[in-house]
Amino acid sequence: MKTFAKDKNPFTLRFSFIPPKYITRGVLTNEIVEDLRKEVPAFNGHFLTGVRGSGKSVLMAEIGKIMAESKDWYVVDVADPTGNIIEAVAKGLCRNQELKALLLEAKLDLSVLGISIKTEKAAFTATDEFDAVDMILKTLKKKKKRVLVLIDEVTHNDNIGSFSHALSSYARAGYDIFVLMTGLKENIRAIKNDKSLTFLYRAKEHQLEPLNITAIVDTYAKTFELNRETSEQLALLTKGYSFAFQVLGFLFWEEKCNVSDVTMDNILPKMDQFLAEFVYDKIWSELAPLEKEVVAAIAASEDRKTASVREIVKMNSSKFGVYRERLISKGVVDGQEHGRVDLVLPRFGEYAKLHHRK
């Protein structure tokens, strides 16, 4: 019989952190890693997109970790996607001690960045952050090294525009610099719709699908020593939503520390609270009034048929279709089955009923 202790909980409520109980997206991870490792990668950049809490940041961290373990790659994590990204990349690279030694060997003066890479008889002196990154990439090219830049929760702004233009320049020079970014669907769309951002316009977009339910079943069954039926009930409750998988596992572990026979009576209210506070409040606040009306109507519908939902919300087919597509794009609604709509996020219907017209 396994012993459950609160300080050993393998599930977490933390974001951007690879938890001990982590279900990998092996196919997508391998697709991106294998492309980056090609002699001539098909793409200079990759976007990971999905609803909040779907696991974008964790997947980016996993891929970054895999690439950083390669001797041919340097990985830079940009902390502020709204700041000066080019400068952040330059400083991030210079913090790597192995690379710092290469830059000193190349006699580069990068004091413009405010860091201690300056030689007495510099062969080249950077005049700004763009110039500094150019010098660094040129040095790495000679050593057959590549750079991967990670940017979490990217938005369409002037700094991402400047960064994209710089990347295009570096690409034309033949430098090996690649990007992996995460972002909400609407933010990624805004970037890709800006045709002037050639480098990022051509980046490949990957929509994160729900976690594999079978993998969730197996994880819960082994972790909590549950029978198949019970672990399936728990897994289905998450709907494959990454954050819900962690929340439910976290709370179930907490309960197992107190009682041997866990019931959902204590867990569901806490699960609803955590989902609301960490994710759903933000998602709900970003929905337009009529989008909220449609979500509430779907939650109120017994059969989830499109006709029934339209009747509740009092919309004609054309108008309803517009909001249906917007909610599908935002990762809130599933419209794959003809004539039906449903909510993607677990217990979001209960949330909508509580907060609609509040």
C-alpha positions in Angstrom: 0.0 0.0 0.0 1.4 3.4 -1.1 1.9 6.1 1.6 0.6 9.5 0.6 2.3 12.6 2.1 1.4 16.2 1.4 5.1 17.2 0.8 5.4 14.4 -1.8 2.5 15.5 -4.1 3.7 14.8 -7.7 1.1 17.2 -9.2 1.4 20.9 -9.2 -0.6 24.1 -9.8 2.5 25.9 -11.0 2.7 27.2 -14.6 5.7 27.0 -17.0 7.1 24.1 -15.0 7.6 20.5 -16.0 5.8 18.7 -13.2 6.8 15.2 -11.9 3.5 13.8 -13.3 3.7 15.0 -16.8 2.1 13.5 -19.9 4.2 14.2 -22.9 2.9 15.1 -26.4 5.4 12.8 -28.0 4.3 13.2 -31.6 4.3 17.0 -31.6 7.6 17.2 -29.5 9.3 14.8 -31.9 8.0 16.7 -35.0 9.5 20.0 -33.8 12.7 18.6 -32.4 13.4 16.5 -35.6 12.8 19.5 -37.8 15.2 21.7 -35.7 17.9 19.0 -35.9 17.7 18.6 -39.7 20.7 19.8 -41.6 18.3 22.3 -43.3 15.2 22.7 -41.1 12.0 23.2 -42.9 11.0 26.1 -40.7 12.8 29.0 -39.0 10.2 29.2 -36.3 7.4 27.3 -34.6 4.3 28.6 -32.8 2.6 26.6 -30.0 -1.0 27.9 -29.6 -4.0 26.9 -27.5 -6.3 28.0 -24.7 -4.8 29.2 -21.4 -3.8 26.2 -19.3 -3.5 23.8 -22.2 0.2 23.2 -21.6 1.9 25.4 -24.2 4.6 26.8 -21.8 5.4 23.3 -20.4 5.8 21.9 -23.9 8.1 24.8 -24.9 10.2 24.2 -21.8 10.4 20.5 -22.6 11.6 21.1 -26.1 14.0 23.8 -24.9 15.5 21.3 -22.4 15.9 18.7 -25.1 17.7 21.1 -27.5 19.9 22.5 -24.7 21.2 19.0 -24.1 22.7 19.0 -27.6 26.3 20.2 -27.9 25.4 22.0 -31.1 22.7 24.2 -29.7 22.4 27.3 -27.4 19.0 28.0 -26.0 17.9 31.4 -24.9 14.7 32.0 -22.9 13.3 35.5 -23.3 11.7 36.6 -20.0 9.7 39.6 -21.3 8.0 39.2 -24.7 7.0 42.9 -24.6 10.6 44.2 -24.0 13.6 44.6 -26.3 13.8 41.0 -27.5 17.0 41.5 -29.5 18.9 42.8 -26.5 17.4 40.0 -24.3 18.7 37.4 -26.8 22.2 39.0 -26.9 22.5 39.1 -23.1 21.0 35.6 -22.7 23.6 34.2 -25.0 26.4 36.1 -23.2 25.4 34.5 -19.9 26.5 31.1 -21.2 30.1 30.6 -20.0 31.1 28.3 -22.9 29.8 30.8 -25.4 31.4 33.7 -23.5 34.8 32.1 -24.0 34.2 31.7 -27.7 33.3 35.4 -28.0 36.4 36.5 -26.1 38.5 34.2 -28.3 36.9 36.0 -31.3 38.0 39.3 -29.8 34.5 40.8 -29.8 33.7 44.0 -27.9 30.1 43.7 -26.7 30.3 46.3 -24.0 27.4 48.1 -25.6 25.2 45.6 -23.9 26.5 46.6 -20.5 28.2 43.2 -19.9 31.8 42.2 -19.3 32.7 41.0 -22.7 35.4 43.4 -23.9 38.9 42.9 -25.1 41.8 45.3 -25.1 42.5 44.8 -28.8 39.0 44.0 -30.1 38.7 42.8 -33.7 35.1 43.9 -33.8 33.1 46.4 -31.7 29.3 46.2 -31.5 27.4 49.5 -31.8 24.0 48.3 -30.7 22.2 45.1 -29.7 21.4 44.1 -33.4 25.1 44.4 -34.2 26.0 42.4 -31.1 23.7 39.5 -32.0 25.0 39.6 -35.6 28.6 39.2 -34.3 27.6 36.4 -32.0 25.8 34.5 -34.7 28.6 35.0 -37.1 31.0 33.5 -34.5 28.7 30.6 -33.9 28.3 29.9 -37.6 32.0 29.3 -37.8 31.8 26.8 -35.0 28.7 25.1 -36.5 26.5 26.0 -33.6 22.8 27.0 -33.6 20.6 29.2 -31.5 17.0 28.5 -30.3 15.1 31.4 -28.9 12.1 30.7 -26.6 9.4 33.3 -26.1 6.4 32.6 -23.9 3.0 34.3 -24.4 4.0 36.4 -27.4 1.8 39.3 -28.5 1.7 41.5 -31.6 3.7 44.6 -30.6 6.5 46.8 -31.9 9.2 44.8 -30.2 8.1 41.5 -31.7 8.0 43.4 -35.1 11.6 44.6 -34.6 12.7 41.1 -33.6 11.1 39.6 -36.7 12.8 42.0 -39.0 16.1 41.3 -37.3 15.6 37.6 -37.7 14.9 38.0 -41.4 18.2 39.9 -41.7 20.1 37.2 -39.8 18.5 34.5 -42.0 19.6 36.2 -45.2 23.1 36.2 -43.8 22.9 32.5 -43.4 23.0 32.4 -39.6 21.4 29.5 -37.7 18.9 31.1 -35.4 15.4 29.6 -34.8 12.5 30.6 -32.6 9.9 28.6 -30.6 7.0 30.8 -29.3 3.8 30.2 -27.4 0.7 32.4 -27.6 -3.1 32.6 -27.6 -4.7 31.9 -31.0 -5.8 35.5 -31.5 -2.3 36.8 -30.7 -0.6 34.4 -33.1 -3.1 35.2 -35.8 -2.4 38.9 -35.4 1.4 38.3 -35.9 0.9 36.0 -38.9 -1.6 38.4 -40.5 1.1 41.1 -40.5 2.6 40.3 -43.9 5.6 42.6 -43.1 6.8 40.2 -40.5 8.1 37.8 -43.1 10.2 35.6 -40.7 7.3 34.9 -38.3 4.7 34.8 -41.0 6.4 31.7 -42.3 6.7 30.0 -38.9 4.7 26.8 -38.5 1.7 27.0 -36.1 0.9 24.0 -33.9 -2.5 23.9 -32.2 -2.3 21.9 -28.9 -4.8 19.1 -28.7 -6.2 17.7 -25.4 -3.9 15.3 -23.6 -4.4 11.6 -24.4 -7.2 10.3 -22.1 -5.7 6.8 -22.0 -2.5 8.2 -20.7 -4.4 10.2 -18.0 -6.2 7.0 -17.0 -3.0 5.1 -16.7 -1.3 7.9 -14.7 -4.2 8.2 -12.2 -4.5 4.4 -11.9 -0.8 3.9 -11.1 -0.4 7.0 -8.9 -3.4 6.4 -6.7 -3.7 2.6 -7.0 -7.2 2.9 -8.5 -9.2 0.4 -10.5 -9.8 1.1 -14.2 -13.3 2.3 -13.8 -12.5 4.9 -11.2 -9.4 6.2 -13.0 -11.5 6.5 -16.2 -14.1 8.6 -14.4 -11.4 10.9 -13.2 -9.7 11.1 -16.5 -12.9 11.9 -18.4 -13.6 14.7 -15.8 -10.5 16.5 -17.0 -11.5 16.3 -20.7 -7.8 16.1 -21.5 -7.3 19.7 -20.4 -3.7 19.9 -19.1 -4.3 22.2 -16.1 -7.4 20.2 -15.0 -5.2 17.0 -15.1 -2.8 18.6 -12.7 -5.5 20.2 -10.5 -7.5 17.0 -10.1 -4.4 15.0 -9.4 -3.2 17.5 -6.9 -6.5 17.6 -5.0 -7.0 13.8 -5.1 -3.5 13.3 -3.6 -4.3 15.8 -0.9 -7.5 13.8 0.0 -5.6 10.6 -0.1 -3.3 12.0 2.6 -6.4 12.4 4.9 -8.7 9.4 4.0 -8.2 6.1 2.3 -11.5 6.1 0.5 -11.7 9.4 -1.5 -15.0 10.7 -2.7 -15.5 13.6 -5.1 -17.7 15.6 -2.6 -14.7 17.5 -1.2 -12.7 17.6 -4.4 -15.1 19.1 -7.0 -15.8 22.4 -5.2 -12.0 22.9 -4.7 -11.4 21.9 -8.4 -13.9 24.5 -9.5 -12.3 27.1 -7.3 -8.8 26.5 -8.6 -9.9 26.4 -12.3 -11.8 29.6 -11.8 -9.0 31.5 -9.9 -6.1 30.3 -12.1 -7.7 30.2 -15.6 -11.4 30.6 -16.1 -11.8 34.0 -14.6 -9.3 35.3 -17.2 -10.8 33.4 -20.1 -14.3 34.6 -19.1 -13.1 38.2 -18.9 -11.7 38.0 -22.4 -15.0 36.9 -23.9 -17.3 39.5 -25.6 -20.8 39.8 -24.1 -22.5 37.8 -26.9 -19.8 35.2 -26.7 -20.7 34.7 -23.0 -24.3 34.5 -24.0 -23.5 31.6 -26.4 -21.4 29.8 -23.8 -24.1 30.1 -21.2 -26.7 28.8 -23.7 -24.5 25.8 -24.5 -24.2 25.1 -20.8 -28.0 25.4 -20.4 -28.8 23.1 -23.4 -29.6 19.5 -22.5 -28.8 18.0 -25.9 -26.1 20.4 -27.1 -27.7 20.5 -30.5 -27.0 23.7 -32.4 -30.7 24.3 -33.0 -31.4 24.1 -29.3 -28.6 26.4 -28.4 -29.7 29.0 -31.0 -33.2 28.8 -29.6 -31.9 29.6 -26.1 -29.7 32.5 -27.3 -32.3 33.8 -29.8 -29.9 34.0 -32.7 -30.4 33.2 -36.4 -28.1 30.7 -38.1 -25.9 33.3 -39.7 -25.3 35.3 -36.5 -24.8 32.2 -34.4 -22.3 30.9 -36.9 -20.1 33.9 -36.4 -19.9 33.5 -32.6 -19.6 29.8 -32.8 -16.5 30.2 -35.0 -15.0 32.8 -32.7 -15.4 30.6 -29.7 -14.0 27.6 -31.5 -11.0 29.8 -32.5 -10.5 30.7 -28.8 -10.4 27.1 -27.8 -13.6 27.3 -25.7 -16.1 25.5 -28.0 -15.9 22.2 -29.9 -17.8 22.2 -33.1 -16.4 19.1 -34.8 -19.7 17.1 -34.7 -22.2 18.4 -37.3 -25.2 19.9 -35.8 -23.8 20.0 -32.3 -21.7 22.3 -30.1 -20.1 21.6 -26.8 -17.7 23.2 -24.3 -14.1 22.1 -24.5 -13.0 23.0 -21.0 -14.0 20.8 -18.1 -16.7 22.2 -15.8 -16.7 25.4 -17.7 -20.4 25.0 -18.1 -20.8 25.1 -14.3 -18.6 28.2 -14.3 -20.7 29.9 -17.0 -24.0 29.2 -15.2 -22.6 30.8 -12.1 -21.1 33.9 -13.7 -23.5 34.6 -16.5 -25.2 38.0 -15.9 -23.5 38.1 -12.5 
